[in-house]
Amino acid sequence: MGEVIQFIPKAERERLRLIREARANYESVFPSGDSANRQLDNAPIVINGTWIHQGGEPLS
C-alpha cells in the first residue's frame, strides 16, 4: 500500500525504446571491452524527476 503509479505517455515509452535500440546498435558496431560501460546500459534513467528502470517501470 502507498505505492504511487506514474503515467508515462506512450510517446515517452517509444522514445525510451528507441534509445535502448540505438544503444544496442552502437554496441554491436563499437563493442566495448570495458564491463563498466555495459553496466551503464542497465542503469536507470530519470524522466520528469522519476527514476525509470530500463524495462520502463518506475523504481521505488
C-alpha positions in Angstrom: 0.0 0.0 0.0 1.1 3.6 -0.5 2.6 2.9 -4.0 2.5 5.7 -6.4 1.9 4.8 -10.0 3.0 7.4 -12.5 1.6 7.6 -16.0 4.3 7.5 -18.7 2.9 8.7 -22.1 3.2 6.3 -25.0 5.5 8.7 -26.8 7.9 8.7 -23.9 7.9 4.9 -23.8 8.6 4.8 -27.5 11.5 7.3 -27.1 13.0 5.1 -24.4 12.6 2.1 -26.6 14.4 3.9 -29.5 17.2 4.9 -27.2 17.7 1.3 -26.0 17.7 0.1 -29.6 20.2 2.8 -30.7 22.5 1.9 -27.8 22.3 -1.8 -28.7 23.1 -1.0 -32.4 26.0 1.2 -31.3 27.3 -1.5 -29.0 27.1 -4.1 -31.8 29.2 -1.8 -34.1 31.6 -0.5 -31.5 31.8 -3.2 -28.8 33.4 -2.1 -25.6 35.8 -4.3 -23.7 35.0 -2.4 -20.5 32.4 -4.0 -18.3 31.6 -0.7 -16.7 30.1 0.6 -20.0 27.8 -2.4 -20.2 26.8 -1.8 -16.6 25.7 1.8 -17.5 23.4 0.5 -20.2 21.3 -1.2 -17.4 21.4 1.9 -15.2 18.1 3.6 -14.5 17.4 7.0 -16.2 15.5 10.0 -14.9 12.3 11.3 -16.6 10.5 14.2 -15.1 12.2 13.6 -11.8 11.3 9.9 -11.6 13.9 7.2 -11.8 12.9 4.7 -14.5 14.4 1.2 -14.9 15.3 0.1 -18.5 12.1 -2.0 -18.6 10.1 1.1 -18.3 9.0 0.6 -14.7 9.5 3.4 -12.1 11.9 2.5 -9.3 10.8 2.7 -5.7 
